Every structure is written in structure tokens, then in C-alpha cells.
Amino acid sequence: MLLTWIYQLLLLFFSVLIVYDIFKEKSKLMQLTAAVALIPFLLRLLMVK
């Protein structure tokens, strides 16, 4: 149970970093790339396989 919480906290941390990068980045291509990279993190955070 504790490992699940730690795993989800790490996922949340990296998801926030990716979202920050999406808003910071000027290039639309890099924003799109970061958004696509964010999808697996969000699915794992919501425990959807």
C-alpha cells in the first residue's frame, strides 16, 4: 500500500513537471510532444491500464 502511494506521488510530480513544460514551451511541436508524453502518466495516475 505504501509503495502505491509513493508511486502515485512520483507520477504526480512528473506529471506536474510535464504540464509546466507544456505551458513554458513556445514551440507548438514541443508542446504536442509533451502532451503526448503526459498521457501515459495520467493514465497510470488514474490507475487505468
Residue pairs with C-beta under 8 A, 6 or more apart in sequence:
8 45
11 41
11 44
11 45
12 45
14 41
15 38
15 41
15 42
15 45
18 34
18 37
18 38
18 41
19 38
21 34
22 31
22 34
22 35
22 38
25 31
25 34
43 49
